[in-house]
């Protein structure tokens, strides 16, 4: 998995591109990114499946913030971003959320 950050000079926004690799994406039909930036709404931010099997999406995120998030594959399998800036325990205590620092 990977995250690419592109900071804009004209405004306090970072274009963050999230990518689920082929190895994980090939077995999934759908993928969504779910987190604080979309109010943890499960299906509001679908990721695009590429021909190679990977999934990707780009979000405009405000700078100077941290955002917790996770990936949701096939509406039932939760995955974390191994290249996230950090991870923190969820309030439920049974898993961790990935964190991107912008």
Z-matrix of the N, CA and C atoms (Angstrom, degrees):
N
C 1 1.448
C 2 1.518 1 108.00
N 3 1.281 2 114.73 1 161.92
C 4 1.456 3 116.44 2 179.21
C 5 1.522 4 110.86 3 -159.34
N 6 1.318 5 113.08 4 158.51
C 7 1.460 6 121.57 5 175.46
C 8 1.520 7 106.77 6 -131.15
N 9 1.319 8 116.29 7 132.66
C 10 1.462 9 121.27 8 174.55
C 11 1.519 10 107.58 9 -118.69
N 12 1.335 11 116.07 10 131.62
C 13 1.465 12 121.75 11 -179.35
C 14 1.518 13 109.67 12 -112.71
N 15 1.335 14 115.38 13 131.94
C 16 1.461 15 121.35 14 176.12
C 17 1.524 16 107.43 15 -128.82
N 18 1.346 17 115.81 16 110.02
C 19 1.459 18 121.16 17 -178.33
C 20 1.522 19 109.75 18 -84.70
N 21 1.321 20 116.61 19 135.10
C 22 1.458 21 122.03 20 179.30
C 23 1.523 22 109.66 21 -88.97
N 24 1.308 23 116.12 22 138.21
C 25 1.466 24 120.35 23 178.66
C 26 1.522 25 111.44 24 -80.34
N 27 1.329 26 116.65 25 -27.10
C 28 1.463 27 120.93 26 -173.87
C 29 1.531 28 114.17 27 -81.30
N 30 1.341 29 118.25 28 -20.07
C 31 1.464 30 120.84 29 179.32
C 32 1.525 31 109.74 30 -154.17
N 33 1.345 32 116.96 31 161.22
C 34 1.467 33 120.51 32 -176.37
C 35 1.536 34 112.94 33 -78.71
N 36 1.321 35 114.91 34 61.73
C 37 1.460 36 121.97 35 -177.15
C 38 1.519 37 109.16 36 -132.22
N 39 1.310 38 115.09 37 145.98
C 40 1.456 39 121.79 38 174.44
C 41 1.526 40 107.74 39 -119.28
N 42 1.329 41 116.48 40 129.94
C 43 1.458 42 120.91 41 172.93
C 44 1.523 43 106.50 42 -86.53
N 45 1.323 44 115.63 43 108.22
C 46 1.465 45 121.17 44 -178.69
C 47 1.524 46 108.55 45 -102.97
N 48 1.322 47 116.12 46 120.72
C 49 1.456 48 121.96 47 178.53
C 50 1.520 49 108.82 48 -103.65
N 51 1.318 50 115.72 49 122.67
C 52 1.458 51 123.36 50 -179.30
C 53 1.527 52 107.98 51 -105.79
N 54 1.335 53 116.23 52 139.79
C 55 1.467 54 120.06 53 -178.37
C 56 1.527 55 110.41 54 -139.55
N 57 1.320 56 114.95 55 128.07
C 58 1.459 57 122.24 56 172.03
C 59 1.526 58 105.83 57 -97.67
N 60 1.338 59 118.68 58 126.10
C 61 1.462 60 120.52 59 -173.53
C 62 1.529 61 113.93 60 -71.08
N 63 1.319 62 114.25 61 165.32
C 64 1.459 63 121.95 62 -178.62
C 65 1.526 64 112.12 63 -55.35
N 66 1.336 65 116.71 64 -41.88
C 67 1.464 66 120.29 65 -176.16
C 68 1.529 67 111.70 66 -56.46
N 69 1.308 68 116.34 67 -37.82
C 70 1.458 69 121.15 68 -179.78
C 71 1.530 70 110.72 69 -89.89
N 72 1.301 71 116.96 70 -37.81
C 73 1.463 72 121.65 71 -175.20
C 74 1.515 73 114.67 72 -72.61
N 75 1.336 74 117.22 73 -30.21
C 76 1.468 75 119.94 74 -178.15
C 77 1.518 76 112.92 75 -58.20
N 78 1.305 77 117.79 76 -33.81
C 79 1.464 78 120.38 77 -177.85
C 80 1.530 79 112.56 78 -85.01
N 81 1.326 80 117.90 79 -7.20
C 82 1.467 81 121.61 80 -178.15
C 83 1.529 82 111.07 81 -105.79
N 84 1.328 83 115.09 82 146.74
C 85 1.463 84 120.27 83 175.21
C 86 1.517 85 111.09 84 -92.29
N 87 1.359 86 116.22 85 -33.93
C 88 1.466 87 120.69 86 -179.52
C 89 1.526 88 109.85 87 -135.39
N 90 1.318 89 114.44 88 155.65
C 91 1.462 90 120.73 89 174.82
C 92 1.522 91 108.18 90 -146.61
N 93 1.326 92 115.16 91 141.83
C 94 1.464 93 122.60 92 176.79
C 95 1.515 94 107.65 93 -133.24
N 96 1.328 95 115.82 94 148.56
C 97 1.455 96 119.90 95 171.31
C 98 1.528 97 106.25 96 -103.34
N 99 1.317 98 115.28 97 130.16
C 100 1.466 99 121.59 98 -173.03
C 101 1.520 100 107.83 99 -127.98
N 102 1.337 101 116.92 100 128.79
C 103 1.453 102 118.23 101 -178.91
C 104 1.507 103 113.72 102 -173.81
N 105 1.319 104 114.46 103 -166.92
C 106 1.463 105 120.68 104 -177.85
C 107 1.519 106 111.73 105 -63.96
N 108 1.321 107 118.28 106 -29.02
C 109 1.467 108 121.70 107 -178.14
C 110 1.522 109 112.41 108 -70.58
N 111 1.338 110 118.98 109 -17.66
C 112 1.466 111 121.03 110 176.10
C 113 1.533 112 111.21 111 -125.80
N 114 1.333 113 114.96 112 25.44
C 115 1.469 114 122.18 113 175.86
C 116 1.527 115 112.10 114 58.96
N 117 1.339 116 115.98 115 32.72
C 118 1.463 117 123.21 116 178.23
C 119 1.527 118 112.40 117 56.20
N 120 1.323 119 117.10 118 30.56
C 121 1.455 120 121.77 119 176.35
C 122 1.529 121 108.28 120 -80.61
N 123 1.309 122 116.78 121 116.38
C 124 1.457 123 122.05 122 -168.97
C 125 1.527 124 115.04 123 -54.95
N 126 1.308 125 118.48 124 -44.01
C 127 1.463 126 119.17 125 -170.52
C 128 1.527 127 114.33 126 -115.64
N 129 1.339 128 117.43 127 17.90
C 130 1.468 129 119.56 128 -177.46
C 131 1.528 130 113.07 129 -81.45
N 132 1.335 131 118.43 130 -18.80
C 133 1.459 132 120.04 131 -177.45
C 134 1.534 133 110.21 132 -128.40
N 135 1.338 134 115.77 133 80.43
C 136 1.468 135 118.75 134 178.25
C 137 1.529 136 110.85 135 -71.02
N 138 1.314 137 115.09 136 151.84
C 139 1.456 138 120.99 137 176.17
C 140 1.533 139 107.83 138 -103.77
N 141 1.328 140 115.97 139 147.75
C 142 1.465 141 121.62 140 -178.23
C 143 1.521 142 109.29 141 -85.54
N 144 1.333 143 116.11 142 130.17
C 145 1.465 144 120.42 143 176.67
C 146 1.527 145 108.54 144 -85.18
N 147 1.310 146 115.76 145 127.23
C 148 1.460 147 121.95 146 178.98
C 149 1.527 148 109.86 147 -88.79
N 150 1.322 149 116.78 148 162.40
C 151 1.466 150 121.11 149 -179.59
C 152 1.516 151 112.44 150 -58.29
N 153 1.322 152 117.13 151 -31.23
C 154 1.467 153 121.55 152 -178.67
C 155 1.525 154 112.19 153 -75.69
N 156 1.349 155 117.72 154 -10.08
C 157 1.451 156 121.41 155 179.78
C 158 1.517 157 114.00 156 105.85
N 159 1.318 158 117.57 157 -13.26
C 160 1.466 159 121.51 158 178.11
C 161 1.532 160 109.54 159 -74.82
N 162 1.333 161 116.06 160 162.12
C 163 1.462 162 122.66 161 173.65
C 164 1.520 163 108.08 162 -118.94
N 165 1.343 164 116.84 163 147.90
C 166 1.458 165 120.17 164 178.68
C 167 1.527 166 110.97 165 -149.57
N 168 1.322 167 114.68 166 154.90
C 169 1.461 168 121.92 167 171.32
C 170 1.522 169 108.29 168 -158.65
N 171 1.327 170 115.72 169 153.73
C 172 1.468 171 121.56 170 177.72
C 173 1.524 172 108.39 171 -122.56
N 174 1.333 173 115.24 172 131.45
C 175 1.464 174 121.67 173 179.62
C 176 1.521 175 109.77 174 -121.07
N 177 1.323 176 116.63 175 144.55
C 178 1.461 177 122.41 176 171.62
C 179 1.526 178 107.50 177 -89.92
N 180 1.329 179 116.62 178 114.19
C 181 1.463 180 121.56 179 -177.88
C 182 1.522 181 110.29 180 -117.55
N 183 1.334 182 116.27 181 139.81
C 184 1.458 183 121.40 182 179.22
C 185 1.521 184 110.04 183 -66.79
N 186 1.328 185 116.42 184 139.23
C 187 1.457 186 121.18 185 178.91
C 188 1.526 187 110.42 186 -75.40
N 189 1.329 188 115.22 187 162.16
C 190 1.455 189 120.89 188 178.66
C 191 1.515 190 113.38 189 78.09
N 192 1.328 191 117.48 190 19.94
C 193 1.467 192 121.54 191 -177.27
C 194 1.517 193 110.65 192 -134.34
N 195 1.320 194 114.38 193 164.26
C 196 1.460 195 122.77 194 170.40
C 197 1.517 196 107.31 195 -119.20
N 198 1.327 197 116.18 196 141.43
C 199 1.455 198 121.43 197 -178.99
C 200 1.528 199 109.66 198 -127.44
N 201 1.319 200 116.89 199 128.60
C 202 1.458 201 121.25 200 172.71
C 203 1.528 202 108.28 201 -86.15
N 204 1.332 203 116.03 202 145.71
C 205 1.460 204 119.86 203 -179.81
C 206 1.524 205 110.68 204 -162.26
N 207 1.340 206 114.90 205 167.47
C 208 1.466 207 123.66 206 172.89
C 209 1.521 208 107.64 207 -150.66
N 210 1.318 209 116.12 208 163.00
C 211 1.457 210 122.08 209 173.72
C 212 1.527 211 108.75 210 -98.47
N 213 1.336 212 116.49 211 143.64
C 214 1.458 213 122.43 212 176.91
C 215 1.526 214 108.05 213 -121.09
N 216 1.328 215 116.26 214 112.07
C 217 1.461 216 122.04 215 -178.93
C 218 1.521 217 109.98 216 -99.78
N 219 1.320 218 115.19 217 134.99
C 220 1.473 219 122.37 218 177.82
C 221 1.535 220 113.21 219 49.63
N 222 1.318 221 115.99 220 32.90
C 223 1.469 222 123.61 221 174.99
C 224 1.527 223 113.79 222 62.92
N 225 1.356 224 117.95 223 14.94
C 226 1.465 225 117.97 224 -178.16
C 227 1.525 226 115.20 225 -150.91
N 228 1.320 227 119.09 226 -17.10
C 229 1.466 228 121.20 227 -175.73
C 230 1.529 229 109.25 228 -109.00
N 231 1.335 230 116.55 229 118.31
C 232 1.458 231 121.80 230 -179.98
C 233 1.525 232 109.70 231 -91.62
N 234 1.327 233 116.57 232 135.25
C 235 1.465 234 122.34 233 177.70
C 236 1.518 235 109.08 234 -132.42
N 237 1.310 236 115.73 235 148.38
C 238 1.458 237 121.80 236 174.82
C 239 1.516 238 110.17 237 -100.26
N 240 1.304 239 115.65 238 161.85
C 241 1.467 240 122.96 239 176.55
C 242 1.516 241 108.56 240 -89.75
N 243 1.322 242 117.67 241 113.61
C 244 1.471 243 119.92 242 -177.57
C 245 1.520 244 112.75 243 -69.86
N 246 1.343 245 117.42 244 -20.09
C 247 1.467 246 121.28 245 178.65
C 248 1.524 247 112.49 246 -99.81
N 249 1.335 248 117.10 247 17.73
C 250 1.466 249 120.50 248 178.69
C 251 1.526 250 109.84 249 -64.64
N 252 1.317 251 116.27 250 159.39
C 253 1.467 252 121.05 251 179.01
C 254 1.521 253 111.64 252 -64.98
N 255 1.334 254 115.62 253 -32.20
C 256 1.460 255 120.57 254 175.28
C 257 1.525 256 108.45 255 -167.70
N 258 1.326 257 116.12 256 172.93
C 259 1.458 258 122.81 257 175.89
C 260 1.523 259 108.26 258 -129.77
N 261 1.334 260 115.52 259 148.27
C 262 1.462 261 119.34 260 176.57
C 263 1.529 262 108.78 261 -137.81
N 264 1.333 263 117.50 262 150.90
C 265 1.462 264 120.28 263 178.94
C 266 1.529 265 111.08 264 -62.45
N 267 1.312 266 115.81 265 144.18
C 268 1.463 267 120.20 266 175.50
C 269 1.523 268 109.01 267 -75.19
N 270 1.324 269 118.13 268 161.53
C 271 1.462 270 120.52 269 176.88
C 272 1.529 271 112.08 270 -63.76
N 273 1.324 272 116.61 271 -16.68
C 274 1.459 273 120.64 272 -177.53
C 275 1.526 274 112.14 273 -86.37
N 276 1.328 275 117.11 274 -14.49
C 277 1.445 276 121.82 275 173.69
C 278 1.512 277 116.15 276 78.54
N 279 1.324 278 118.14 277 -0.17
C 280 1.458 279 119.61 278 -177.24
C 281 1.521 280 114.06 279 -105.29
N 282 1.323 281 117.62 280 -0.05
C 283 1.461 282 121.24 281 -178.07
C 284 1.528 283 109.33 282 -162.25
N 285 1.323 284 114.98 283 -177.35
C 286 1.461 285 121.20 284 177.77
C 287 1.514 286 109.85 285 -124.46
N 288 1.326 287 115.97 286 154.05
C 289 1.450 288 123.16 287 172.09
C 290 1.519 289 108.62 288 -102.99
N 291 1.320 290 115.63 289 145.31
C 292 1.461 291 120.40 290 170.71
C 293 1.512 292 108.11 291 -78.33
N 294 1.334 293 116.63 292 153.89
C 295 1.468 294 121.51 293 179.96
C 296 1.522 295 108.70 294 -132.14
N 297 1.338 296 115.90 295 131.90
C 298 1.451 297 122.26 296 172.23
C 299 1.535 298 107.08 297 -109.47
N 300 1.325 299 116.23 298 131.19
C 301 1.460 300 122.15 299 178.98
C 302 1.531 301 107.21 300 -105.05
N 303 1.326 302 115.23 301 121.30
C 304 1.467 303 120.80 302 -178.00
C 305 1.516 304 109.49 303 -108.77
